Amino acid sequence: MNESLNNIELRSERTRSIIGEIPPVLVRTGTVAVCIVLILLIAAAWIIPYPENISADGVVKDDANGSYTVKVFVPYALSESVKTGMPARIEVEGYPAQEAGYIDASVASMSENVLNFNDKNGFEATLSIVRLPDGIRLHDGMPVKVNVIVSQKSIINRLFQK
């Protein structure tokens, strides 16, 4: 064992410089690859929209003419975000969205009167159904989960704009 420690071969100056140096081609290609990935991530964050939505529980109401609307309680703090004409997606209890799909709707109106629901103040929004997927049967009084899409800004726009 002692003999192997004593037989350490001394390397020349040139060999030591080659071993201790990182190849410049590797440094350049690595730097370029990292820059390209960063640029692609920033471009994706700038282009791809990130929907901001408000979730609420609602109830299906049967109109006199046979069509359905959905009544939703919007808390007072979020009421300024919800405007007439905004799109919404509705998931019906008993019909999983992965299988049956979502009901497309839009905000038809917002009530002017403040309501008190479960010790919270807010407004009632009425949603009109735009598209009802096949296989979903609505009934008066059915509970639903509603997502009102408030904005479709990209992540970069959210960071730099208010």
C-alpha positions, 0 to 999 in steps of 0.5 A: 500500500505504501508503494502505491502512494510513493509511485504517484506520477507527476503530470506535466504542466500541459496535462494539468492545464488541460485537465483543470480547464472546462472546454469552451465549447461546452460553456458556450453551448450550455449558456446558449441552451439556458438562454433559449430555455429562459426566452421560451419560458418568458414568451410562453408566460407572455402569450398563454392566457391565464384565466382568473375566475370566481367560484360560487355555488348556484341553483338552477331555476326553470323559466316560464318558457321552458328554458333554464337560468342559474342564480348565483350569490356573488360576495360583495367584495367580488361584485365589482369584478363580475360584469354582464356578458362575462363567460361562465362554466357550470358543473352540475352536481351528479354529472362529473365534468370529466364525463359530461362536460361543462355547461357554457353560460354568460352573466345575464344580469346582476341584481341591484339589491344587496342580499344577506346569505350565510351572514355575508353580503352580496348580490345575485347574478343571473346566468343564461345558458349558452350551450347545454351538453348532451346527456345533462338534464336540468331540473328546477332547484338543482345545485351547481358549481359556477366559475365566472371567468373574470379575465384572460390575461397572461402571467406577464401582463398580470405582473406588470399591469394592474 
